[in-house]
């Protein structure tokens, strides 16, 4: 393969790890592209040259990816910009003469799986309650319509929950375990459909390295099938906590709560508009006051608050199946060299490094404690 590999969204969790792994291996053909210099935090120490371009500006992006034969779309952003950004990246890749686009979608486009053998090229669920899932599905539709035009090969990868050191799917559960706020739905028997970050990076590289990658949709995930209880038990053991102390929630039906209302507000355009105009100190003060209000209870109420279950987590923890990944392996080979045990050891080592231990629910580095699929997929 000639030419470099443009990694659009290199400042994110997966993008940063991809660049890091390639630099460690002595590779220099991967080009990180970020929207602004402030997005370089994850890769600034690697000494690699970067390019700056807004992914929503196809002209600027085409200039940034000039000379690259492949474009990897790992962008994260507001839900309502997912489709427009996908269109922009496609246009830029075609204009720059790239041969391949690798687009990272998400297993969330299928909602809760109702069968174990869903084909990789199945259309996403047409109607979803989750804005992120709807927009990811529309982005897939846009790319599906262009896979047969011969202008550029398009490979859409659907990872499940991306975990490992630095992932919200590690930090979030760990903090909740330490704080005594963790919960399992239906005794934790649901499938925790995981893909370790390094396995995902190797899968992306396998697509890029393929001489003639066939356009299409490919599910990617770890080899091992893990339940939510097993996942939480492994984290708890590493943190010297008892998984038996995790509270259990009935899986009979979902009951909406305050967290759902809060998430809807946070996804609104008005909220994002206001957030961009409020200083960090003011935002911190507002969060503290809201937190005090949410935990305040009358003397008649139980001193143990009920778990703050969200619809997203309820859906994930009650999943009975995982996406099949055989099509990817047949086409691009097997690249899941990190096992669950090895990945958990690395994740626990990272948790200890940032200072998260029993009795200390606040790590010494910034990180989200909220489990959100869009944050980690």
N, C-alpha and C positions, 0 to 999 in steps of 0.2 A: 504494500500500500504506500503510495506516495503522498506527500503533503502532511501537514500537521492535523491535530485534532482539537477543534475549538470546544472548550467546555463552558457553555453559557450557564451562569449561576454557580460559578466555582467558589463563591463565598459561603455557600450553604453546607449543611452537614455532609451530604453525600459528595458534593463537588469538591469540598476541601479534602476529604479522605481520598478521593480518586487522584487528585493532584499529588498529595503526600505520598501515596503508594508508588506512583510512577517515578517521582523524584528519588525515592529510596532505591528503586530498581535501576537508577541511572538513566531513565528516559528523559528526553527533552522535547519530545514532539507534541506534548499536550499543552495547549495554550489556555490559561485561565482568563475568562472574560467576565468582568463584574460591572455592575451599574455605576458604582462610585468607589473612590479609594477607600472609604470607610468599610467596604465589604471585603477587604483583603485580610482581615484579622486572622482567618484560619490558615492562610497560605503565605503571609508576608514573611515568615521566618525561613521559607524554603529557598529563597534566592532565585526564584524563577521570574522571568519577565511576564508581565500581564498586559492585557488590553482593556480599555474601559469603553463600554457602550451600553446604552439602555436597550434592553431586549425588545421593548415596544416600538423602537425606532428602526425600521427595517433597513433604511439607507445607512445609518450609522453602524448598524450591526454588520451589514454586508462588507463595509470597509474593515471592520474589526476582524472578521473571519477570513479575509482575503488570504489566499495561499493555503488554506486548510481544506483538506479533502473530505473531512467528516465533521459534523456538528452534533454535539451531545447537549440536549436540552434538559438541564436540571434546575430550571428556574423555579422559584417560589415567590408567591405574591398574593395579592388580594384575590378572592374567589372570582370577582367580576372581571378580572384581567387575564384569566387563564387562557381563554379562547383567543383574545386579541393578541396576546403574546405568542401563542402557538402559530397564529397566522403570520406574524411578523418574522419569526424565526424561519418558517418555511420559505417565505419570500426572500429573505436575506440569503439563505443557503442556496437557493436556485440562482439568484443574481450573482453570487460569488463563485458559482460553478462547483459547488461541493457535490460529491457523489453519494453521500449518505447522511441521513438525519437519524439519530437515536433519540427517541422521545420517551421520557419517563412519565408514565401514567400512574395508575394506582388500582389495586384490587378493589378499592372502595366503589368503583363504578358499577360493581355487581350487587352492592348492598349485602344482604345476608344470603349466602349461597343455599340453594334448596336442592342441590344435586352434587355428587362428588366428581362427575365427569364432564363438567361444563367445557365446551370447546374453547380454545384460545381465541378464535376469531368470532366468538359469539358477541352480539351487539350488547352494549351496556344496558342496564335497567333503564327503561325509558323515563320513569318518574321516580325521583328520589326526594326525600324530605331534607337531605343535606345539600346545601348550596355547593360545597366543594365537590361532591360527587357528581352533581349535575353538570358543572362546568368542565370537569375532567372528561365526562362522557361526551360533551359537545366538542371538546378538543379532539377526542378520538374520532368522532364523526367527520370532522374537517379533514383529518389526515387520511382516513379510510377512503374518502372520495378522491384523493390524489395519489393513492398508491399505484394506480394503474396507468398513470400518464407518462411514465418513463423519464420524467425530468430529474428525479432523484430517488434513490432507494430510501424507504421509510420503515424503520423498525421501532415498533412501540412495545416497550417493556412494562409489564404490570407487576411491580413488586408488592409484597404484602407489607407487614410492619417492619420497618428498617430499624434494627437495634444494634447495640454495641457501644463502646466508650463514646460519650458525648451525645448519645441519642436521648430524646425525651422519653422514649419507651423504656429506657433504663433509669434515668434520673427521676422521672415522675413516680413510678411504682416504688422506687427505693425511698424517696422522701415520704411517701404516704405510709410505707411500712414503718419507718422510724417514728413518724408522728402519730401512729396508731389510727390513721384514717383510711387504711387500705381495706378493700372489700373484694369478695369474689361472688359472682352471680351463679346460681345453680350449683353450688359446691365447687365451682371452678372446673367443671367437666368440659366446658367449651374449648374449641380448638384455638390456640394462640398461634396464628399463621405468621411465622417470622421469616425474615431474611437478614442474615448478619451483613453489616455494611461492607465488609471486605469481600464477601461472596457476591454481593451486588456489583461492586466495582469490577471484579474479575469477569462477571458476566457482560458488563458493558464493554470492557476491553475485548472480549471474545468476539462481540458483534463488529466492533471497529476493525479488528484484525482479519475478519473474514474477507476473502477475495471478492466474492459476489454475494453479499448478504441478501437473502430473500425478504422482500417487503412483507410485513404482516404484523400480527399481534402475538406476543409471547409472554406467558406468565412465568415469573421467577420467584423462587422461594427456597428456604433451607430444605435439606433432605429429611431431617427428623420431624416427626409430628409431636408437638408439645401441647399439653393442656395449660390453661391459665393457672391452675393450681400448681402444676409442676414448675412453671415459670416463676411464680411468686415464691414457691418453696425454695428454689435455688437462690433467689435473691435474699430471702430471709436468712437462710443458712449462712450465707457469706457475710451478712450484717450481724450475725449472732443474735437473731430474733427467732421467735417461734411462730411458724406459719399458722399454728392452731389458734393464735390470737386474732387472726384476720376475720373480720365479720362477714357473715354470709347473707346474701340477698336472694330472695325468691326470684326464679326465672319464669314465673307464670305469665306475667305481662309487665310492660313498662309503665311506670307512673311518672309523668312529667313533674319536674321540680324547678326550684329557683335557678339552678345552674343552666337549664335550657333557656330560660328567659335571658340570663346574663350573656350566654353565648350568642343569642340572636342579636342582642344589642351590640355586642362587640364586632359582629360581622357587618353591621349596617354602615352605609356610606357616611351618615351623619357622625357616627362614633369615630370613624377613621379621620374624618375631616377635623373634628375637635381634638383628637389625640395628637395630630400633627401640629397643632397650634398651642398646646399646653406644655409648659416646661416639665422636665423630668421630676423636679422637686414637688411640683403641684400634683402631678400624677401619683407620686408615691404617697402623698398626704391623703388624697382621695381614696386610694386603695386601702390604706390603713383604717380609715373611718368606715368604709364599706365592710371591711373584714370584721371590725368590732360590732357592727350592726348585725351581720349575719350570724355571729356566734352568740349574740346576746339571747338569753332565754329567761323566761319567767320562773319563779321559784317552784311552780307547779309542774314544770316540764322535767323530763328525765335529764340527769346531768351528762348522759352519754348521747351525743347528737347522732341522728341517723346518718348513714353514709350518703354522701352527696353524689348520687348516681346520675350520670348523664345518658342521654339516648345513644350517643356514639359508643360509649363504653358498654352499655347494655347490649347493643347489637353485636359488638365485637366479641364479648365474653359469652354470648349464647350461640355463637357460630358452631355448626355441627361438622362442617367440611372445610377443607382447604383447597385452594386452586391447584389444579393439576399442572405440572411443569415439564412433562415428558417431551412436549414439542420443542421447547428450547434446547433441551439436552440433545435431542436427535439432530437438530440443525447446527448448533454452535458448540456442542460438547458439554462435558460436566466440569464445573468450576467451583463447586462448593467444598473447598478444602478446609474451611473452618467449621468444626463441629459445635454442637450446642455447649458441651462442657468447656471446650477451649474458649469459645466466645463469652461464656459466663465468667470464666476465670479472668479474662481481660477486662470485662465490664466491672467486676468487683474490684479489681486492682485500681481501675480509674476512680471508682467511688471512694476508695480509701485515699487515693491521692488528693482528691478535692476536699477531703475532710468530712465526708458523710459517714457517720457511725452512729451506733445506738445512742440516743439522747441528744443528738445534734442534727436537726432536720434542715439546717440551712448550710448548704455547701459554700465554700470560699470562692467559687467562681460563678459568674452569671449563668442562669439556666432556668428553663420553664419547669414548673412543678405540675403543670396541667397536662393531662393526657389528652392529646388531640391528634387524630389521624392525619390531618393536613400538615401538622407540624413535623411529622417524621416520615411521611411517605414520599 
